[in-house]
């Protein structure tokens, strides 16, 4: 039987001074019996990683919570990459899990900044905060490049999926093999053979029943990230701290939305309905970027900004980013890809405002600029290496309570109930 894919309401509340992430999974959710669950997350230079358990018996892994991609993966026992062997961390061995199912698919996944991973696809039981989710799509990574630290190795994918909740493999490249498709072809060959020799009188009925079962099984496998209940994340920051990513931790909350963690009204922004590329989750239409009276850039129609919790930075097209920094008198550092700026100039600047279809949202100065220990000031705005869309990393996200609603195809943003917080949200009239 086809299992209906559901998403759990999720939220992350950072207890010290950085951010939080939320998450969607497939599970038969008992609304009466289930309650809100929480789990601590660790900060790794502004990004958040948390533990989960995979398999039967369960094995614990620490992974990055990633809103920009749909794939959940962990290093496998076959991985001999430096990223897998440099630290004494657990690896996934499907043969040791009684609940694993080999889907006989291999995929090469390419992320930004030269990050890539090769995986074999399985289904297995995944648990967070002791709550199990059966038949979860898991990538068993046998090769990893430029991903992972001493804190985490692996991702849990929270966005970038199809409208049916499935993984869009075209985002990463075509699969090397696809067992369900091969199985369907085999069924077709059997049908033709038995039809010709007329062994069965009702071969047509038998064949179509088998095909329907195959399609239902494939849909079940790909619906691991469909969402029917809103999920979210919220940030809390220690008073007066400007080093947001040094000693932070967060709470991952799922099973409900904690409305007492934000103040004022939550503004809901619609996801794009067309021309959104490989996936609309989680992208927003943006029309303008301003820095007070210093810089004002109008974007082309249908310009999009994608929420990206796998990056600390706000990113944009190279020409736009160059124009912004030229207005600030900043200098590009080729070795690091950063733009450095005179610290005296930074003190005269204001917040960074994005105009979305439905709200003008401003992040404060200390969220998009940074001063290093040796006194060098820089921005946290980078080029996205040829992409047309903007990316909203943690320099943006850490300022807001964000609610992700798959069913309504909306992202809600509100001001967290923290002090101090100089971010602002001004609701505007939507274009339609």
Number of C-alpha atoms within 10 A of each C-alpha: 7 13 16 14 21 20 26 26 26 28 33 30 29 27 20 20 24 32 34 36 35 26 27 29 25 25 21 14 15 8 8 6 6 11 11 14 17 19 17 19 27 24 24 18 15 27 25 30 28 24 18 20 19 27 23 15 11 16 16 17 21 22 25 28 25 27 25 25 25 26 26 22 25 26 29 21 16 14 19 14 15 12 18 27 12 12 14 8 15 16 20 24 16 20 12 12 17 12 17 22 18 14 18 13 16 20 20 17 20 15 15 10 10 9 13 17 22 20 23 20 21 21 22 23 22 24 19 18 15 12 12 17 18 19 21 26 27 26 27 27 27 19 19 24 15 14 18 19 14 11 16 21 23 26 26 25 24 24 28 27 27 19 18 14 26 21 25 19 17 10 17 16 12 14 13 11 14 14 14 16 12 11 13 15 13 11 16 15 12 12 17 14 12 15 16 9 8 11 10 11 10 10 15 13 9 12 18 14 11 14 16 12 14 17 15 14 15 16 16 19 19 19 26 32 31 27 26 19 19 26 28 29 32 35 30 30 26 18 12 11 14 15 18 21 20 15 15 25 28 30 25 27 28 27 20 18 21 18 11 8 18 20 13 10 12 19 19 21 21 19 21 20 8 9 11 17 10 13 21 21 28 26 28 25 22 24 19 17 21 19 20 12 8 12 15 14 14 13 14 10 9 15 20 26 22 22 25 25 30 23 20 22 24 25 24 23 17 16 10 18 18 19 13 20 19 14 12 19 14 20 15 17 11 8 6 7 11 17 24 21 21 15 15 9 12 19 10 9 16 17 20 19 20 20 20 22 21 19 20 19 21 22 24 19 19 20 23 19 20 20 17 9 7 6 10 12 20 22 22 21 24 21 21 19 12 10 12 14 21 25 27 24 24 27 25 24 26 28 27 27 28 28 24 28 23 23 13 14 21 21 24 20 25 23 23 25 19 17 11 12 17 15 20 18 20 11 18 13 8 11 6 5
